[in-house]
């Protein structure tokens, strides 16, 4: 009995030492180092693109050991020497699907869009990588690249003219399942070509022990898992995102003052027009029923619609 109590206490202490889900990219990098990748710097898994080992430096940075993976810098010596944090789905990619980006780029999104901040800080989308390869990958989509090796023994390749990146085989399944997670959770739109490439990688490169460990640690911090790693969800061509993140990451709306008039929500959901990024209320908006079915995006509240980058129709009163 004493042993069981001791074990339970030890388990509780382990669980409570994990950090809360970070709310900024800066905080996410620190949490990722301390809670997720603290023991990976000198492991055989290495960083994302080349499998290099590294030494931690500062709060969230690191110094690459190129000999550990046969990595040879292509051009950028300074970035080649350091660890950077790669967004597996680039911020440029998910940012361009938010209205905030059109109104002022990444800086504006960080300032005004809570969903963008959640995506930018999502630990399921962050992985340490060689700085130069991270920079070369840029905002390119993943795909098959026919060019010759560019980084010595590192097998990740970049097609600069075709704007595509092919990571090493060991992480192709991992980047596929991380990408599925981001597009599913935040309601992003993925091209048919990208879906086909990632679906093939997902089948060809199943979940590994190290990926399961990363997923489990990340789930403990984030408060939810990656269902494409655990097997709870699967991606098929034309997958319709469940958009969990558009709800769970938004602040709860303030209670409305008492009124004798029925609320708009009691008459039906708010409708957004995906073509115009305008939303309509069921009451007071003449165009509510004029939005084509194929363009309709339902929202539970105005706060949710605005956080998704939509604005209220000008003819609402």
C-alpha positions in Angstrom: 0.0 0.0 0.0 2.8 2.4 0.9 4.5 1.7 -2.4 1.3 2.5 -4.3 0.9 5.8 -2.5 4.5 6.7 -3.1 4.1 5.9 -6.8 0.9 7.9 -7.1 2.6 10.9 -5.4 5.6 10.7 -7.8 3.3 10.5 -10.8 1.3 13.5 -9.6 4.5 15.5 -9.1 5.7 14.6 -12.7 2.4 15.7 -14.1 2.2 19.0 -12.3 5.7 20.0 -13.4 4.5 20.4 -17.0 3.9 23.9 -18.3 0.5 25.3 -19.4 0.0 25.7 -23.1 1.9 28.7 -24.3 0.1 31.7 -25.7 2.9 33.3 -27.7 5.6 32.0 -30.2 8.3 33.2 -27.9 6.9 31.3 -24.9 6.3 28.2 -27.0 10.0 27.9 -27.9 10.9 28.0 -24.2 8.3 25.4 -23.3 9.3 23.2 -26.2 12.9 23.2 -25.0 12.1 22.6 -21.3 9.2 20.1 -21.6 9.3 18.4 -25.0 12.9 18.3 -26.4 15.0 18.6 -23.3 16.6 15.2 -23.8 16.6 15.1 -27.6 19.7 17.3 -28.3 22.1 14.4 -27.9 19.8 11.6 -29.1 19.8 9.7 -32.4 16.5 11.4 -33.4 18.3 14.7 -33.8 16.7 17.8 -35.2 14.0 17.8 -37.9 15.6 18.1 -41.3 19.1 16.5 -41.0 19.0 14.5 -37.8 21.8 16.6 -36.3 22.6 16.6 -32.6 23.0 20.0 -30.9 23.9 21.7 -27.6 21.3 23.9 -25.9 22.3 27.6 -25.7 20.2 30.3 -23.9 16.5 30.0 -23.2 15.5 28.2 -26.4 18.4 28.2 -28.8 21.1 25.7 -29.7 24.4 25.1 -31.4 24.4 22.5 -34.2 27.0 19.6 -34.2 27.4 19.1 -38.0 29.7 16.1 -37.7 26.9 14.2 -35.9 24.9 14.1 -39.1 27.3 14.9 -41.9 25.6 18.2 -42.5 27.5 20.7 -44.7 26.2 24.3 -45.0 25.0 25.3 -48.4 25.4 29.1 -48.1 24.3 30.6 -44.8 27.1 29.9 -42.3 25.6 31.8 -39.4 22.2 30.2 -39.6 23.8 26.8 -40.4 25.5 26.8 -36.9 22.3 27.3 -34.9 19.1 25.6 -33.9 15.9 27.4 -35.0 12.2 26.5 -34.4 10.5 25.4 -37.6 6.8 25.8 -38.0 6.0 22.6 -39.9 3.0 24.4 -41.4 4.7 27.8 -41.9 3.2 30.9 -40.3 3.1 32.5 -43.8 0.9 29.7 -45.0 -1.7 29.7 -42.2 -1.4 33.5 -41.8 -2.4 34.0 -45.5 -5.7 32.3 -44.7 -6.5 34.9 -42.1 -8.0 38.3 -42.8 -5.6 39.9 -40.3 -2.6 39.1 -42.6 -4.2 40.9 -45.5 -4.6 44.0 -43.2 -1.0 44.1 -42.0 0.9 40.9 -42.2 2.2 38.8 -39.3 2.7 41.7 -36.9 -1.0 42.6 -37.3 -2.1 39.0 -36.8 -0.1 38.7 -33.6 -1.7 42.0 -32.4 -5.4 41.4 -33.2 -6.1 37.7 -34.0 -6.2 35.2 -31.1 -6.6 32.3 -33.4 -3.4 33.2 -35.3 -1.6 33.5 -32.0 -2.8 30.0 -31.0 -1.6 28.6 -34.3 1.8 30.4 -34.0 2.3 29.0 -30.5 0.9 25.5 -31.1 3.5 23.0 -30.0 2.3 20.3 -32.3 3.6 22.4 -35.1 7.0 23.3 -33.7 10.2 21.3 -34.1 13.9 22.2 -33.7 15.8 22.4 -37.0 19.0 23.5 -38.6 18.7 27.3 -39.1 19.9 27.3 -42.6 17.5 24.5 -43.8 14.7 26.2 -41.9 15.4 29.4 -43.8 15.8 27.7 -47.1 12.5 25.8 -46.7 10.9 29.3 -46.2 7.1 29.0 -46.7 7.4 26.2 -49.3 4.9 23.3 -49.3 6.2 19.8 -49.0 6.7 17.7 -52.1 9.1 15.5 -54.0 12.3 17.2 -55.1 14.6 15.8 -57.8 17.6 18.0 -57.1 21.0 16.7 -56.0 21.9 16.7 -52.2 22.5 20.3 -51.1 23.7 19.9 -47.5 26.3 17.1 -47.5 25.0 13.9 -46.0 21.7 15.6 -45.0 19.0 14.2 -47.3 16.5 17.1 -47.0 16.3 18.9 -50.4 14.8 22.2 -51.5 13.5 23.1 -54.9 13.9 26.9 -54.9 12.4 27.5 -58.4 9.5 25.1 -57.7 9.0 26.2 -54.2 8.9 22.8 -52.6 10.7 21.0 -49.8 11.3 17.3 -49.3 12.4 16.4 -45.8 14.4 13.3 -45.0 12.5 10.0 -45.0 12.7 9.6 -41.2 10.3 12.6 -40.6 8.0 12.5 -43.7 5.3 10.8 -41.7 5.8 13.1 -38.8 5.4 16.3 -40.9 2.4 14.8 -42.7 0.5 14.1 -39.4 1.5 17.5 -38.0 0.2 19.2 -41.1 -3.1 17.2 -41.0 -3.5 18.3 -37.4 -3.0 22.0 -38.1 -5.3 22.1 -41.1 -8.0 20.1 -39.3 -7.8 22.0 -36.0 -7.8 25.5 -37.5 -10.0 25.0 -40.5 -7.3 25.6 -43.1 -7.7 24.9 -46.8 -5.1 22.4 -48.3 -4.5 21.9 -52.1 -5.3 18.6 -53.6 -1.7 18.1 -54.6 -0.5 18.7 -51.1 -3.1 16.3 -49.6 -1.9 13.6 -52.0 1.7 14.0 -51.1 1.1 13.9 -47.4 -1.3 11.1 -47.5 1.3 9.0 -49.3 3.9 9.9 -46.7 1.5 9.1 -43.9 1.0 5.6 -45.3 4.6 4.9 -46.2 6.1 6.2 -42.9 3.9 5.1 -39.9 4.1 6.6 -36.4 7.4 5.8 -34.7 8.2 5.4 -31.0 9.9 8.8 -30.9 6.9 10.5 -32.6 4.6 8.9 -30.0 6.8 10.2 -27.2 6.7 13.7 -28.7 3.0 13.6 -29.2 2.4 12.4 -25.6 4.6 15.1 -24.1 3.0 17.7 -26.2 -0.5 16.6 -25.4 0.2 16.9 -21.7 1.2 20.5 -22.2 -1.5 21.5 -24.7 -4.4 19.7 -23.0 -5.4 17.8 -26.1 -3.7 15.3 -28.5 -2.9 15.1 -32.2 -5.6 12.6 -33.3 -3.7 11.9 -36.5 -0.8 10.4 -34.5 -3.0 8.5 -31.9 -5.2 7.1 -34.7 -8.4 8.7 -33.6 -8.7 10.5 -37.0 -7.5 9.9 -40.5 -7.1 12.2 -43.4 -8.8 11.3 -46.7 -8.9 13.4 -49.9 -11.3 16.2 -49.4 -11.2 16.0 -45.6 -13.5 18.5 -43.9 -11.7 20.1 -41.0 -13.4 19.8 -37.6 -12.1 23.3 -36.6 -11.6 22.4 -32.9 -9.1 25.2 -32.5 -11.4 28.0 -33.7 -13.6 27.3 -30.6 -11.2 26.2 -27.8 -8.6 28.9 -28.4 -11.1 31.8 -28.3 -11.9 33.8 -25.1 -15.4 33.3 -23.8 -17.7 36.1 -24.9 -18.9 38.6 -22.3 -22.4 38.1 -21.1 -24.9 40.3 -23.0 -27.1 42.7 -20.9 -30.6 41.6 -20.3 -33.0 42.5 -23.1 -36.7 42.0 -23.9 -35.8 41.3 -27.5 -34.7 37.7 -28.5 -31.1 37.4 -29.4 -29.8 36.7 -32.9 -28.4 33.4 -31.7 -31.8 32.2 -30.7 -32.9 32.4 -34.4 -30.0 30.5 -35.9 -26.3 30.6 -36.3 -24.2 33.5 -37.7 -23.3 32.9 -41.4 -20.0 34.0 -42.9 -19.4 34.3 -46.6 -16.0 32.7 -47.4 -15.7 34.7 -50.6 -16.1 38.1 -49.0 -15.0 37.4 -45.4 -18.2 39.1 -44.3 -20.6 37.7 -41.7 -24.3 38.1 -41.4 -26.6 37.9 -38.4 -30.0 36.2 -38.6 -31.6 39.4 -37.4 -30.9 42.8 -38.8 -28.9 41.7 -41.8 -30.9 41.7 -45.0 -28.4 39.5 -46.9 -28.5 36.7 -44.3 -30.4 34.3 -46.5 -28.7 35.4 -49.7 -25.3 33.7 -49.1 -24.8 30.8 -51.4 -24.8 27.5 -49.6 -21.4 26.5 -50.9 -19.9 29.8 -49.5 -21.5 29.6 -46.0 -19.3 29.3 -42.9 -21.3 29.0 -39.7 -20.2 30.7 -36.4 -21.5 30.5 -32.9 -20.9 34.1 -32.1 -19.7 37.4 -33.5 -16.5 37.0 -31.5 -15.8 33.7 -33.2 -16.4 35.2 -36.7 -14.2 38.2 -36.0 -11.4 36.0 -34.7 -11.6 34.0 -37.9 -11.0 37.2 -39.9 -14.5 38.1 -40.8 -16.2 41.5 -40.4 -19.9 42.3 -40.1 -21.8 43.1 -43.3 -22.2 46.9 -43.7 -26.0 46.6 -44.3 -26.7 45.1 -40.9 -28.6 47.4 -38.5 
